[in-house]
Amino acid sequence: MAVGAALLIASSIASANRITLVVTMNKQSALAPASWAIFTAKDKERKTPVATLPRHSGIIDLPAGHYCAKVQMDKKSGEAEFRVESNVDRVVNIALD
């Protein structure tokens, strides 16, 4: 029993949380080429992304923490800060209107 509990605790510590990234225009999903870069909030210079996504929307897994998402689509760009909590899925939506 103790071994099973230890494995459960270890797996929950290492688990990542599902983050859905979506670019919108005119209140609808933008179905155009885009690229995402996700940074830790501590990286104020936005130099080293912890994750990237090469399309207008998608899903990434991140450990709990505070992040900034930046998206570039054509000549438009946007960013949003967000927090990831343990065992909570989240949607990060950036409007490029």
NORZI-V585954 format. One line per field, one symbol per residue. ss: DSSP state (H for helix, E for strand, - for the rest). phi: phi as a letter, one per 30 degrees, with the letter a starting at -180 (. if undefined). A space follows every 50 residues. Layout:
ss=???
phi=???
//
This chain:
ss=-HHHHHHHHHHHHH--EEEEEEEEE--EE-----EEEEEE---------- EEE---EEEEEE--EEEEEEEEE--EEEEEEEEE-----EEEEEE--
phi=.ddddddddddddddccdcccbcbbhibedcbeabcbcbddddddhcbdd abbcadalbbcbdelcbbcbbbbhccbabacacccdhbdbccccdcd
//
